[in-house]
Amino acid sequence: MSEMERELGWDDEIEKDSGEFILLPEGDYNFTVESFERGRHGGSEKLPACNKAILRLRIDTGEGSALINHNLFLHTKTEGMISAFFTSIGQKKKGEKIKMNWNAVVGAKGRCKVGVHEWTGTDGEKRQGNDIKKFYPFEEKKFEAGKF
């Protein structure tokens, strides 16, 4: 959370308008971790209750920045996905055992595959949004060559 972000009071004044939503086409993109917060998954048919990391990933494009929220569930069933994320941001190498360093996540850069998902809103309207399909291993040369 930035220094300027804070809880609003019921009688506070507001000014900022909402930004333009950018729907990315499916594909591979570089990302920067904009923010991270700790949360809790209440449990579901597929996964029991567990801690979760709520990541906000920023993907910069010619049209502006797209923001994608992504949850990492801290459970042994999803350990491969957690490992892929830390490998993507350069904190882990394939086959290496590490302690997750959450303090170094914000500002980290990586590469991912973005997908498009569709759903029907409570108003009956069809909607689209982006989600992360997979994280790619960190490649130093891609970032050094200005491809980020």
JOVENLIN-V714611 format. One record per pair of residues at least 12 apart in sequence whose ideal C-beta (glycine too) atoms are under 8 Angstrom apart, sorted by the first residue. I is the first residue (numbers start at 1). J is the second residue. Records with the same first field share a line. If there is no record, write none. Layout:
BEGIN
I: J + J
END
This chain:
BEGIN
1: 35 + 37
19: 64
20: 64
22: 61 + 63 + 64 + 65 + 66
23: 66 + 116 + 128 + 129 + 130
24: 59 + 61 + 66 + 114 + 116 + 130
25: 116
26: 113 + 114 + 115 + 116
27: 113 + 114
28: 111 + 112 + 113 + 114 + 136
29: 59 + 111 + 112 + 114
30: 59 + 60 + 109 + 110 + 111 + 142 + 143 + 147 + 148
31: 57 + 58 + 59 + 68 + 109 + 110 + 111 + 112
32: 57 + 58 + 60 + 107 + 108 + 109
33: 55 + 56 + 57 + 58 + 89 + 105 + 106 + 107 + 108 + 109 + 110
34: 56 + 57 + 58 + 67 + 106
35: 55 + 56 + 106
36: 53 + 54 + 55 + 56 + 102 + 105 + 106
37: 53 + 54
38: 51 + 52 + 53 + 54 + 102
39: 51 + 52 + 53 + 54 + 71
40: 52
41: 71 + 73
47: 73 + 75 + 77 + 78
48: 75
50: 73 + 74 + 75
51: 73 + 74
52: 71 + 72 + 73 + 74
53: 71 + 72 + 74 + 102 + 105
54: 69 + 70 + 71
55: 69 + 70 + 71 + 72 + 85 + 105
56: 68 + 69 + 70
57: 69 + 70 + 112 + 132
59: 114
66: 130
68: 114 + 130 + 131 + 132
70: 131 + 132
72: 85
81: 135
82: 100
84: 134 + 135
85: 110 + 135
86: 98 + 100
87: 135 + 137 + 138
88: 110 + 111 + 112 + 135 + 136 + 137 + 138
89: 105 + 108 + 109 + 110 + 138
90: 108 + 109 + 110 + 138 + 140
91: 104 + 108
94: 137
109: 143 + 148
110: 135 + 136 + 138
111: 135 + 136 + 138 + 139 + 142
112: 132 + 133 + 134 + 135 + 136
113: 132 + 133 + 134 + 135 + 136
114: 130 + 131 + 132 + 133
115: 130 + 131 + 132 + 133
116: 128 + 129 + 130 + 131
117: 129 + 130 + 131
END
